[in-house]
């Protein structure tokens, strides 16, 4: 098989993803030390922080500004002429501190969430460097190339596309990270159920997009809608503040985003609706009769396997489980 220059650069990005996957299970990862006394308190704090961070992007939150109005506008003549650089030093420190916190938050993410976002960034960076900030075409879903050229990674890597590497990409990545990390943590004792949930959602979307002849460039965005719906069913009854104007229950959140997309984009949000439909199908199958449960052989591999890979994976989730233990 012969690749052209662009495909080689794209494959180099994929190799970076593989390196990241190896590093997740080989290097020590910092995990948060919660000063919580009970599991209930910890889960409540996790839910609140998730709502605050995700709704700050889509729908608002209970966030209070950390900035002091007096400090923003109280300055003297020395500041005007640059004679006092204390403020600049504080700004630099604040920027560095924010970047450090972002890195630490990413390092504390569960393994699948971390691998998914790192892979998306690596592929998007490859597109930024070699194809005018377009997501590499070799990673997009193309059934002809998949079946005739044996490029079987395409149905998987198509979900890594969040759009061009820009502020929009960062917002989508943060949105996906918020919900995916929360769901993975909630399944820390049985992570294979989380894996199966992602597998079910991705498979349903790939088949659904193909059947409806919809462009696969939006798979990454629709995975977030699928995750929001599952999250909302985990947190039914939880009050969520929207734009500091009104409260709604968590189970209404996906429908609010659906209406928001319709009002802002002026077209029927078919793609977001598909994410909700697939999320509902998964939730129904997994709660009614246990049909949508992870296959037994995957459970046995995780719980009883003794190879190096499964031991490393269990070690990662054991660190997450320790956060939920009473201290």
C-alpha positions in Angstrom: 0.0 0.0 0.0 1.5 3.4 -1.0 0.6 6.6 0.8 1.1 10.1 -0.5 2.7 12.9 1.5 -0.5 14.1 3.1 -1.4 10.6 4.2 2.0 10.0 5.7 1.7 13.2 7.8 -1.8 12.1 8.9 -0.5 8.6 9.8 2.3 10.4 11.8 -0.5 12.1 13.8 -2.1 8.7 14.4 1.3 7.4 15.7 1.2 10.2 18.2 -2.1 8.9 19.4 -0.7 5.5 19.9 2.2 6.9 21.9 -0.3 8.7 24.1 -2.2 5.5 24.6 1.0 3.7 25.7 1.9 6.6 28.0 -1.5 6.6 29.7 -0.8 3.1 31.0 2.9 3.4 31.7 3.5 6.7 33.4 2.3 7.7 36.8 -0.8 9.9 36.6 -1.7 12.5 39.2 -5.2 12.0 40.6 -7.2 14.4 42.7 -7.3 14.0 46.5 -10.8 14.8 47.6 -11.4 16.0 51.1 -14.8 14.3 51.1 -16.2 12.0 53.8 -18.8 10.1 51.9 -19.5 8.8 48.4 -22.7 10.8 48.2 -20.9 14.0 48.9 -18.2 13.2 46.3 -20.8 12.3 43.6 -22.7 15.5 44.3 -19.6 17.6 44.0 -18.7 15.8 40.7 -22.2 16.5 39.3 -22.1 20.1 40.3 -18.7 20.8 38.8 -19.7 19.0 35.6 -22.9 21.1 35.3 -21.0 24.3 36.0 -18.2 23.6 33.5 -20.4 22.3 30.7 -23.1 24.9 31.0 -20.6 27.7 31.0 -20.2 26.7 27.3 -23.8 25.6 26.4 -26.5 27.1 28.4 -25.0 29.0 31.4 -24.3 28.0 34.9 -24.1 29.1 38.6 -20.7 30.5 38.0 -19.7 33.6 39.9 -17.0 35.8 38.5 -13.7 35.7 40.4 -12.8 39.1 39.2 -13.2 42.1 41.5 -14.7 45.2 39.9 -12.5 47.6 41.9 -9.3 45.9 40.9 -10.2 46.0 37.2 -10.7 49.7 37.1 -8.6 51.1 40.0 -5.2 52.2 38.6 -2.9 55.1 38.9 -0.7 57.1 36.5 2.2 54.8 37.0 0.2 52.0 35.5 -0.6 54.1 32.4 3.1 54.6 31.6 4.2 51.1 32.5 6.2 52.2 35.6 4.6 49.5 37.7 4.9 46.0 36.1 3.3 44.2 39.1 0.1 43.8 37.3 1.8 42.3 34.3 3.6 39.8 36.5 0.3 38.9 38.1 -1.3 38.4 34.7 1.5 36.2 33.5 1.3 34.2 36.7 -2.5 33.9 36.3 -2.1 32.7 32.7 0.6 30.2 33.6 -1.5 29.0 36.6 -4.6 28.5 34.4 -2.6 26.6 31.8 -1.1 24.4 34.6 -4.6 23.7 36.0 -5.8 22.7 32.6 -2.9 20.3 32.2 -3.5 18.8 35.6 -7.2 18.4 34.9 -6.4 16.6 31.7 -3.9 14.3 33.5 -6.6 13.4 36.1 -9.0 12.4 33.4 -10.0 8.7 33.1 -8.0 6.7 30.6 -10.5 6.4 27.7 -11.5 10.0 27.9 -7.9 11.1 27.9 -7.0 8.9 25.0 -10.0 10.0 23.0 -9.2 13.8 23.4 -5.5 13.3 22.9 -6.2 11.4 19.7 -8.6 14.1 18.5 -6.0 16.8 19.1 -3.2 14.9 17.4 -5.3 14.3 14.3 -6.6 17.9 14.2 -3.0 19.2 14.6 -1.9 17.0 11.7 -4.7 18.6 9.6 -3.7 22.0 10.7 -0.1 21.4 9.6 -0.7 19.7 6.3 -4.1 20.4 4.9 -5.0 24.0 5.7 -6.6 23.2 9.1 -9.0 20.6 7.6 -9.3 17.3 9.4 -7.2 14.7 7.6 -9.3 12.9 5.0 -7.5 9.6 5.7 -9.3 9.6 9.1 -12.8 10.4 7.8 -15.4 7.7 7.2 -15.3 6.4 3.7 -16.7 3.0 3.2 -15.1 2.5 -0.2 -11.6 3.2 1.1 -12.4 1.1 4.2 -13.4 -2.0 2.3 -11.2 -1.8 -0.8 -8.0 -0.3 0.7 -8.5 -2.1 4.1 -8.3 1.2 6.0 -10.4 -0.2 8.9 -9.5 2.6 11.2 -11.8 5.1 9.4 -15.1 4.2 11.2 -13.3 4.8 14.5 -11.2 7.9 13.8 -14.2 9.7 12.2 -15.4 10.4 15.7 -12.2 12.4 16.4 -13.3 15.2 14.1 -14.5 18.2 16.2 -13.9 20.6 13.3 -10.9 22.9 12.5 -8.4 23.5 15.3 -9.8 26.7 16.7 -11.9 28.1 19.5 -14.8 26.0 18.3 -12.7 22.8 18.6 -11.7 23.8 22.1 -15.3 24.4 23.2 -16.5 21.1 21.7 -13.5 19.2 23.3 -14.3 20.7 26.6 -18.0 19.8 26.2 -17.2 16.2 25.3 -14.5 16.0 28.1 -17.0 17.2 30.8 -19.7 14.5 30.1 -17.4 11.6 29.0 -15.1 11.9 32.0 -18.1 12.1 34.3 -19.7 9.0 32.8 -16.4 7.1 32.9 -15.9 7.9 36.5 -19.4 6.9 37.4 -18.6 3.5 35.9 -15.2 3.2 37.6 -16.1 -0.2 39.2 -17.4 -1.7 35.9 -15.6 0.3 33.2 -16.5 -2.3 30.6 -20.0 -1.0 30.8 -18.8 2.5 29.8 -16.7 1.0 27.0 -19.8 -0.8 25.7 -21.8 2.3 25.9 -19.3 4.2 23.7 -19.2 1.2 21.3 -23.0 1.1 21.1 -23.2 4.8 20.4 -20.5 4.9 17.8 -21.7 1.8 16.0 -25.3 3.1 15.9 -24.2 6.5 14.6 -22.0 5.0 11.9 -24.8 2.7 10.6 -27.4 5.4 11.0 -25.4 8.0 9.1 -24.7 5.5 6.3 -28.4 4.5 6.1 -29.6 8.1 6.0 -26.8 9.2 3.7 -25.6 12.0 6.1 -22.2 13.4 5.9 -19.9 11.7 8.4 -18.0 14.9 9.2 -20.4 15.6 12.1 -19.9 12.3 14.0 -17.6 13.9 16.6 -20.2 16.5 17.4 -23.1 14.1 17.6 -21.2 11.8 20.0 -21.4 14.7 22.5 -25.2 14.8 22.2 -25.3 11.0 22.8 -23.2 11.5 25.9 -25.4 14.4 27.2 -28.5 12.2 26.9 -27.0 9.4 28.8 -25.7 11.8 31.5 -29.1 13.3 31.8 -30.7 9.9 32.5 -28.0 9.2 35.2 -28.9 12.5 36.9 -32.7 12.6 36.5 -34.3 15.1 38.9 -31.2 17.2 39.3 -31.9 20.9 39.0 -29.8 22.7 36.3 -29.6 26.5 36.0 -29.9 27.9 32.4 -28.4 31.3 31.6 -29.1 32.4 35.2 -32.7 32.9 34.1 -34.5 29.7 34.9 -34.0 26.2 36.2 -34.8 22.9 34.5 -34.3 19.3 35.3 -31.3 17.4 34.0 -33.4 15.1 31.8 -34.6 18.2 29.9 -31.0 19.3 29.1 -30.6 17.4 25.8 -33.9 18.9 24.5 -32.8 22.4 25.5 -29.7 22.0 23.5 -31.8 20.7 20.6 -33.9 23.9 20.7 -30.8 26.0 21.1 -29.3 24.5 17.9 -32.6 25.1 16.1 -32.8 28.8 17.1 -29.1 29.6 16.5 -28.7 27.8 13.2 -32.2 28.2 11.8 -32.6 24.6 10.7 -34.0 21.4 12.1 -31.3 19.8 14.3 -31.5 16.3 12.7 -28.0 15.3 13.8 -28.6 16.3 17.4 -31.9 14.4 17.4 -30.1 11.3 16.1 -27.7 11.5 19.1 -30.7 11.7 21.5 -32.5 8.8 19.7 -29.4 6.5 19.9 -28.9 7.5 23.5 -32.5 6.6 24.4 -32.2 3.3 22.6 -29.1 2.4 24.6 -30.7 3.6 27.9 -33.8 1.5 27.2 -31.8 -1.7 26.3 -29.5 -1.3 29.3 -32.2 -0.8 31.9 -35.1 -2.9 30.6 -34.1 -6.6 30.9 -30.4 -5.8 30.8 -30.2 -6.4 27.0 -27.7 -3.7 26.4 -25.1 -5.0 28.7 -21.4 -5.6 28.0 -20.7 -9.1 26.6 -19.6 -11.6 29.2 -16.2 -12.3 27.6 -15.2 -8.6 28.0 -16.2 -8.7 31.6 -14.2 -11.9 32.2 -11.1 -10.4 30.5 -11.2 -7.3 32.6 -12.0 -9.0 35.9 -9.9 -12.2 35.6 -7.3 -11.4 32.9 -3.7 -11.6 33.9 -1.8 -10.0 31.0 0.1 -6.8 31.3 -2.5 -4.6 29.4 -5.5 -5.5 31.5 -3.4 -5.2 34.7 -2.4 -1.7 33.7 -6.0 -0.8 32.9 -7.2 -2.1 36.2 -4.5 0.0 37.9 -5.8 3.2 36.2 -9.4 2.5 37.3 -8.2 1.5 40.8 -6.8 5.0 41.2 -10.2 6.4 40.2 -11.9 4.1 42.6 -9.7 5.3 45.5 -11.2 8.8 45.0 -14.6 7.4 45.9 -13.5 5.6 49.0 -14.2 7.2 52.4 -11.2 8.9 53.9 
